[in-house]
Amino acid sequence: MTPFIRRAVPEDIEAIVTLTLEEAREAESLHLDAAAVRRGVEGAFREHPRAAYWVAESTEGHIVASTSIVTEWSNFHGGDYWWVQSLYIAPAHRGHGLVDRLLDRLWTEARAAGALDLRLYAHRANARALRAYERCGFTPAPYVIMARPTRIGTAT
């Protein structure tokens, strides 16, 4: 059956943490600290509007995918950009159009909120994700993301 997409609630935190750890491992070969990821996900629910999450729930009640957005204010355009911060689908649920449905849901929510764009970034080595995003209507932006870490041991 087709998973149901809904706004995440605090009861979904553990499932989101698990999916986020898998996303990092699979997409970038990163083994993140679970406690740090838990703090990050919990912070999104505690410190609104830090981030917003959506989950896909199977008919059996299992969370099989999650995605989140953060916003960025544009003083050039007087509005918010919505950034897809994370998106992960459990392997058994891939290949059935769920990524399309999740991104369409975020686009619909962003549009309803008056967002300027729905944007995302992906690791350039993650060819599968890049193909999926292009298929869903995303195009390369004219920007380069650069980072200067402010803490020892933080990944960019």
N, C-alpha and C positions, 0 to 999 in steps of 0.2 A: 504494500500500500504506500501511498504518497505521504511523506512526513508533513506534518502541520507546522507552519512557521508562525512563531509568536514572539512577542517582546519577552525577554528574559526577566525572571524574578529572582530575588535573593536565594531561593531554594535551589536554583540552577547553578550556583557558584561552583560547587565541586565538579560538576560535569564540565563546566566551561574551563576550569583549571586543567582538567585532564586533557581536553581537546587542545588547549593552548600549548601545553607541554608537547603533545604529539605534533602539532603544527610546526613548532620550532625545530624539533628533532627531524622531521621529515623534509621540511622546506629548506632548512639551512644547516642541518647536522649540528644543531645547538642542543646542549643538554642543560636546560635552565634549572635554576633553583626553584623547587616547587613552592617553598614558603614565600619567595619573592613574587612569583606569579600569583599566588593566592592573595597576597597583599594588594597587588595591582588590580585584580578582578574585584576584590571586595571594595577597594577604593572607588571604583566606578559606580557601585551601588550606594556607597555612603556619601560621596562628595559630588552630588549632581551640580553641574552637568559635565562631570569629568569624562564620561564615555557612556554609550548606550549599547546594549547587547540585544541580539535576537538569537533564538535557537530554533532548530528544526527537531520536532519530536515525532518519533515513530508511533504507529497505532498501538504499540505495546507500551508506550509511555517512556521510552528511552530517548535521551538527547543524542542525536546522531550528527549534529552539525551546529556550529556557532559562528557568529560574525559580530563585529562591533564597529562602531564609528566614533570618531572624535571630531570636534569642530575647530575650525581656524577662522578667526575674524579677518576680513580683508578691509583695510582702510582705503584701498584703491576703489573698491566697489560697494562698500557699505553693507556687507552681508557676510554670511558664513559659508565657507567651503566645508563640505562633509567629506571626511577621509575614512575610507575603510581601513580600520586598524588591523583587523584580523579576520580570517575566514578559513574555516577548516571543516571538512566533511569526512566522517569516518569512512575508511576504504570500502566497506561493504555497501555503502550508499552512494558511491560515485558512479558516474556514467548514466544517470537517470534524469538529468536536467535540474538537479537540486542547486547547483551553483548558479544557474540562470535564474531560478526562482528566488534565491537569497538576494542576489544582486538587484533583481527587479524590485523586490520588496524594499531594499535600502533606497533605490532610486525613487520609488514612489513616496516613501517617507521623507526623503530629502526634498523632493519637489513640493510636497504638502507643507513642509516647514519653511519654504522659501529659500532654500539653499541655492547658492550660485552654481555649484557643480558637485557631483559625486566624484571623488578622486581616490586613487589608491597608489601604492607603490608596491613593487614586488622585487624579490631578489632576482637579479638579471640571469642567474643560472637556473631559475625555476621555470623552465620552458613550458611545462604543462600548464602552470598557472597563467603564464603570459598568453598562451593560446586561448585559454578559457576566457580571460578578461577581454581579449580582442573580439572573440566570438560574441561576447555580451555587450559590445558597443564601446568599449574603452579604447582610446587611442593614445599614443605617446604624447606627453606634455612637453612644452619647450623648456623644461627646467631640469637641473641636475640637483639631486639631493646631496648635500655635504654635511658632515658632522664633525664636531670637535668635542670629544668626551670631556666631561667635567669631573668624573669620578673614576678612580682607578678600578679597572676590571669591568667597566661597562662596555657593552657591545654597541656598535653603531648599526 
